[in-house]
Amino acid sequence: MKITVAGGGSWGTALANLTAAKGFPTTLLVRDPEIARAVNERRENPRYLPGLPLDRRLRASVSPAEALAGTDVFVSAVPCQNMRHALENIAPLLPAGAVPVCVSKGIETASLKRMSEVTAEILPAQAVRYAVLSGPSFAAEVMREKPTAVVLGSADADVRERLREAYSCGFFRVYSGSDVAGIELGGAIKNVMAIAAGLSDGMGFGYNARAALIARGLAEMIRLGEAMGARAATFMGLSGLGDLVLTCTGDLSRNRQVGLRLAAGEGPAGAGINMTAEGVKTTEAVLRLAAIHGVDMPVAEAVGRILDGEFPPASARELMHRALRDE
């Protein structure tokens, strides 16, 4: 099984390294020749995973034609806002029988579509086998072979079984499920809540506030997910609660770092972060979807207003003054 991973960031590199180490012919498709050279010659991605050695069998390429020739599994690890353009570029080169796998977490702001929906538009022949891999997983910890559990979603039972086996190993455990919408929405919306958690911690609100925010954030995720056809139970799993806890509490979380820096008075994009924080763009999409579906999401709304500069970070405390209600 030949695997091509598009996107030479931390997560794409870590996943490509995992399958290469398992013996699958794996190519990391990148844009930067310097990263490709470093992967091939120095066995390292110095920009995103410095100091973490890569398996000698992993190859990197800047040529889509070379990387995609004969590929069986195409893994997209590019940021969600760039996904459509990336898929359009590779569409003429991707074998019709290839399995498209998305490992990025977000919603396209221009169309409000999930990545499975974007894939269906650009790769209709391959989209029937679409899969999404999500869950609590910092790339650096996967590279260090720390125990990690994720979930792989696909409507195709054969794809679920094949990829579950392909990615599972002694430190990386893969569960599977058919609720693609729930898995995608959980991975996307939790990034918004991670910004809120970073804001809360940065403002010194304390552990009580963080725990309450995680619980109420999960409630918002479930409300929007159900309104969009996902199953509530999915949000209690790895792609929902699991990823939410990790990204709200772990300092390796890019979105949590955005919240911390907002609280410190820095710009909304999280200046100085060398990796994409999907939650900034996802907040806009989530709030528009909430309005369309008539779903109340006060935590996400507060994050949106702070990102827009409408309110200062300290205004997040106003959530405590909302009308009292049953849980």
FIZATOR-224655 format. One line per field, with one value per residue (C-alpha): residue number from 1; chain; x, y, z. Coordinates in nm, 3 decimals, decimal comma. Example, Ala and Ser with C-alpha at 12.3 -4.5 7.8 and 13.67 -1.06 7.14 Angstrom:
<rs>
nr = 1  2
kette = A  A
x = 1,230  1,367
y = -0,450  -0,106
z = 0,780  0,714
</rs>
This chain:
<rs>
nr = 1  2  3  4  5  6  7  8  9  10  11  12  13  14  15  16  17  18  19  20  21  22  23  24  25  26  27  28  29  30  31  32  33  34  35  36  37  38  39  40  41  42  43  44  45  46  47  48  49  50  51  52  53  54  55  56  57  58  59  60  61  62  63  64  65  66  67  68  69  70  71  72  73  74  75  76  77  78  79  80  81  82  83  84  85  86  87  88  89  90  91  92  93  94  95  96  97  98  99  100  101  102  103  104  105  106  107  108  109  110  111  112  113  114  115  116  117  118  119  120  121  122  123  124  125  126  127  128  129  130  131  132  133  134  135  136  137  138  139  140  141  142  143  144  145  146  147  148  149  150  151  152  153  154  155  156  157  158  159  160  161  162  163  164  165  166  167  168  169  170  171  172  173  174  175  176  177  178  179  180  181  182  183  184  185  186  187  188  189  190  191  192  193  194  195  196  197  198  199  200  201  202  203  204  205  206  207  208  209  210  211  212  213  214  215  216  217  218  219  220  221  222  223  224  225  226  227  228  229  230  231  232  233  234  235  236  237  238  239  240  241  242  243  244  245  246  247  248  249  250  251  252  253  254  255  256  257  258  259  260  261  262  263  264  265  266  267  268  269  270  271  272  273  274  275  276  277  278  279  280  281  282  283  284  285  286  287  288  289  290  291  292  293  294  295  296  297  298  299  300  301  302  303  304  305  306  307  308  309  310  311  312  313  314  315  316  317  318  319  320  321  322  323  324  325  326  327
kette = A  A  A  A  A  A  A  A  A  A  A  A  A  A  A  A  A  A  A  A  A  A  A  A  A  A  A  A  A  A  A  A  A  A  A  A  A  A  A  A  A  A  A  A  A  A  A  A  A  A  A  A  A  A  A  A  A  A  A  A  A  A  A  A  A  A  A  A  A  A  A  A  A  A  A  A  A  A  A  A  A  A  A  A  A  A  A  A  A  A  A  A  A  A  A  A  A  A  A  A  A  A  A  A  A  A  A  A  A  A  A  A  A  A  A  A  A  A  A  A  A  A  A  A  A  A  A  A  A  A  A  A  A  A  A  A  A  A  A  A  A  A  A  A  A  A  A  A  A  A  A  A  A  A  A  A  A  A  A  A  A  A  A  A  A  A  A  A  A  A  A  A  A  A  A  A  A  A  A  A  A  A  A  A  A  A  A  A  A  A  A  A  A  A  A  A  A  A  A  A  A  A  A  A  A  A  A  A  A  A  A  A  A  A  A  A  A  A  A  A  A  A  A  A  A  A  A  A  A  A  A  A  A  A  A  A  A  A  A  A  A  A  A  A  A  A  A  A  A  A  A  A  A  A  A  A  A  A  A  A  A  A  A  A  A  A  A  A  A  A  A  A  A  A  A  A  A  A  A  A  A  A  A  A  A  A  A  A  A  A  A  A  A  A  A  A  A  A  A  A  A  A  A  A  A  A  A  A  A  A  A  A  A  A  A  A  A  A  A  A  A  A  A  A  A  A  A
x = 0,000  0,163  0,084  0,129  0,097  0,045  0,158  0,498  0,383  0,419  0,115  0,164  0,528  0,449  0,187  0,409  0,690  0,457  0,355  0,708  0,832  0,567  0,711  0,456  0,615  0,542  0,613  0,577  0,467  0,590  0,622  0,954  1,262  1,460  1,223  1,233  1,612  1,625  1,387  1,577  1,931  1,925  1,621  1,459  1,192  1,384  1,103  0,820  0,974  1,333  1,554  1,316  1,472  1,267  1,263  1,519  1,248  1,043  1,094  0,997  0,919  0,818  0,676  0,303  0,333  0,616  0,454  0,108  0,202  0,047  -0,057  -0,321  -0,386  -0,373  -0,351  -0,423  -0,257  -0,280  -0,473  -0,847  -0,870  -0,621  -0,771  -0,987  -0,698  -0,468  -0,722  -0,784  -0,411  -0,373  -0,707  -0,574  -0,287  -0,462  -0,545  -0,919  -0,894  -0,703  -0,847  -0,856  -0,788  -0,818  -0,620  -0,675  -0,941  -1,158  -1,445  -1,406  -1,515  -1,611  -1,861  -1,917  -1,845  -1,673  -1,367  -1,563  -1,800  -1,512  -1,352  -1,679  -1,688  -1,328  -1,265  -1,604  -1,453  -1,242  -1,475  -1,688  -1,391  -1,322  -1,187  -1,104  -0,848  -0,894  -0,849  -0,618  -0,277  0,011  0,254  0,566  0,435  0,357  0,711  0,840  0,616  0,406  0,083  -0,185  -0,541  -0,735  -1,046  -1,081  -1,416  -1,546  -1,877  -1,689  -1,643  -1,358  -1,168  -1,217  -1,073  -0,779  -0,667  -0,727  -0,482  -0,237  -0,200  -0,220  0,102  0,239  0,204  -0,067  -0,412  -0,681  -1,052  -1,303  -1,657  -1,901  -2,012  -1,790  -1,982  -1,947  -1,576  -1,510  -1,720  -1,568  -1,217  -1,311  -1,521  -1,287  -1,029  -1,265  -1,302  -0,925  -0,891  -1,148  -0,949  -0,631  -0,812  -0,948  -0,610  -0,433  -0,672  -0,605  -0,961  -0,837  -0,891  -1,260  -1,328  -1,132  -1,325  -1,658  -1,555  -1,465  -1,800  -2,008  -1,798  -1,874  -2,245  -2,216  -2,032  -2,305  -2,587  -2,440  -2,335  -2,683  -2,835  -2,603  -2,687  -2,408  -2,459  -2,427  -2,238  -1,955  -1,875  -1,821  -1,540  -1,185  -1,266  -1,488  -1,425  -1,081  -0,949  -1,128  -0,957  -0,614  -0,632  -0,781  -0,518  -0,200  0,049  0,148  -0,197  -0,165  -0,519  -0,474  -0,161  -0,368  -0,598  -0,305  -0,154  -0,483  -0,508  -0,157  -0,265  -0,119  -0,294  -0,577  -0,371  -0,134  0,185  0,497  0,319  0,504  0,214  -0,141  -0,402  -0,718  -0,948  -0,914  -1,084  -1,308  -1,463  -1,614  -1,751  -1,893  -2,078  -2,231  -2,340  -2,486  -2,691  -2,814  -2,920  -3,052  -2,806  -2,702  -2,320  -2,227  -1,867  -1,796  -1,969  -1,747  -1,437  -1,559  -1,616  -1,272  -1,104  -1,287  -1,166  -1,524  -1,461  -1,144  -1,036  -1,154  -1,510  -1,517  -1,610  -1,950  -2,048  -2,099  -2,383  -2,601  -2,954  -2,966  -3,110  -3,122  -2,812
y = 0,000  0,320  0,628  0,992  1,262  1,619  1,881  1,898  2,049  1,875  1,646  1,546  1,467  1,264  1,053  0,999  0,891  0,646  0,461  0,466  0,309  0,038  -0,049  0,117  0,307  0,663  0,993  1,331  1,585  1,934  2,271  2,380  2,218  2,289  2,079  1,801  1,807  1,801  1,504  1,308  1,390  1,480  1,271  1,568  1,834  2,124  2,378  2,190  1,898  2,001  1,746  1,454  1,194  1,056  0,699  0,639  0,491  0,813  1,007  1,367  1,519  1,855  1,691  1,604  1,384  1,184  1,156  1,060  0,806  0,476  0,597  0,393  0,631  1,010  1,185  1,558  1,739  2,088  2,359  2,337  2,682  2,566  2,220  2,299  2,452  2,162  1,903  2,088  2,077  1,705  1,591  1,521  1,316  1,110  0,749  0,684  0,403  0,602  0,651  1,021  1,075  1,411  1,467  1,843  1,989  2,275  2,407  2,595  2,950  3,048  2,764  2,642  2,291  2,011  1,857  1,549  1,778  1,968  1,637  1,515  1,823  1,800  1,424  1,261  0,930  0,887  1,052  0,739  0,598  0,917  0,884  1,127  1,070  1,274  1,270  1,390  1,375  1,618  1,546  1,576  1,312  1,075  1,125  1,034  0,724  0,835  0,631  0,790  0,692  0,840  0,759  0,699  0,773  0,650  0,541  0,252  -0,039  -0,187  0,144  0,170  -0,177  -0,137  0,201  0,110  -0,176  0,030  0,305  0,107  0,008  -0,037  0,331  0,448  0,291  0,358  0,315  0,353  0,475  0,568  0,911  1,116  1,438  1,401  1,324  1,620  1,864  1,753  1,812  2,152  2,303  2,197  2,439  2,727  2,604  2,575  2,945  3,010  2,794  2,982  3,311  3,187  3,066  3,374  3,597  3,398  3,273  2,947  2,573  2,588  2,815  2,593  2,282  2,462  2,593  2,244  2,106  2,388  2,393  2,024  2,100  2,360  2,112  1,853  2,103  2,217  1,866  1,723  2,012  1,925  1,554  1,414  1,174  1,307  0,994  1,074  1,390  1,186  0,996  1,064  1,317  1,516  1,504  1,347  1,610  1,888  1,805  1,779  2,099  2,299  2,188  2,101  2,379  2,219  2,322  2,594  2,718  2,734  2,941  3,184  3,234  3,281  3,543  3,721  3,745  3,891  4,163  4,021  4,010  3,766  3,555  3,451  3,622  3,407  3,072  2,875  2,642  2,702  2,757  2,642  2,769  3,135  3,080  2,803  3,039  3,247  2,939  2,790  3,108  3,133  2,768  2,824  3,114  2,908  2,619  2,834  2,694  2,890  2,893  3,161  3,044  3,042  3,378  3,531  3,399  3,545  3,890  3,892  3,776  4,051  4,310  4,389  4,309  4,293  3,951  4,042  4,056  3,674  3,702  3,832  3,473  3,434  3,689  3,515  3,423  3,124  2,801  2,424  2,245
z = 0,000  -0,121  0,087  -0,009  0,258  0,134  0,383  0,547  0,876  1,209  1,183  0,821  0,891  1,203  1,025  0,722  0,952  1,131  0,815  0,675  0,999  0,959  0,620  0,390  0,099  0,208  0,035  0,204  -0,058  0,036  -0,134  0,015  -0,145  0,171  0,382  0,123  0,126  0,505  0,523  0,259  0,364  0,732  0,832  1,005  0,952  1,110  1,071  1,241  1,433  1,504  1,673  1,614  1,380  1,091  0,970  0,695  0,469  0,454  0,132  0,059  -0,280  -0,422  -0,736  -0,718  -1,027  -0,872  -0,530  -0,653  -0,918  -0,817  -0,473  -0,288  0,002  -0,028  0,308  0,315  0,604  0,457  0,648  0,588  0,429  0,165  0,117  -0,186  -0,378  -0,286  -0,400  -0,727  -0,797  -0,738  -0,886  -1,237  -1,094  -0,828  -0,925  -0,942  -0,687  -0,425  -0,076  0,030  0,401  0,576  0,894  0,925  1,154  1,041  0,830  0,503  0,586  0,230  0,186  0,545  0,419  0,605  0,443  0,335  0,143  -0,017  -0,118  -0,270  -0,494  -0,614  -0,612  -0,680  -0,796  -0,483  -0,230  -0,188  0,005  0,202  0,555  0,835  1,111  1,426  1,802  2,081  1,918  1,942  1,659  1,875  2,115  1,828  1,701  2,048  2,042  2,338  2,376  2,158  2,061  1,770  1,567  1,194  1,037  0,702  0,553  0,389  0,632  0,427  0,434  0,809  0,863  0,624  0,754  1,116  1,073  0,866  1,124  1,448  1,622  1,973  2,066  1,821  1,866  1,606  1,673  1,392  1,330  1,059  1,186  0,957  1,025  1,402  1,385  1,156  1,357  1,688  1,558  1,419  1,699  1,980  1,837  1,913  2,270  2,300  2,222  2,496  2,740  2,659  2,716  3,048  3,171  3,039  3,229  3,548  3,585  3,740  3,715  3,810  3,516  3,277  3,381  3,346  3,006  2,883  3,000  2,857  2,541  2,491  2,529  2,251  2,028  2,075  2,009  1,679  1,582  1,630  1,437  1,149  1,150  1,367  1,656  2,010  2,122  1,879  2,073  2,389  2,216  2,107  1,836  2,073  2,446  2,409  2,171  2,358  2,688  2,525  2,328  2,617  2,869  2,677  2,614  2,280  2,154  1,891  1,952  2,327  2,261  2,056  2,356  2,593  2,365  2,318  2,696  2,700  2,457  2,135  1,798  1,721  1,478  1,756  1,642  1,667  1,630  1,362  1,288  1,168  1,437  1,260  1,536  1,435  1,098  1,231  1,486  1,207  1,031  1,352  1,443  1,095  1,113  1,460  1,325  1,029  1,252  1,538  1,792  2,101  2,142  2,396  2,448  2,075  2,040  2,309  2,132  1,804  1,950  2,111  1,787  1,598  1,849  1,942  2,310  2,520  2,656  3,006  2,874  2,876  3,243  3,130  3,052  3,428  3,413  3,156  3,263  3,497  3,356  3,388  3,271
</rs>
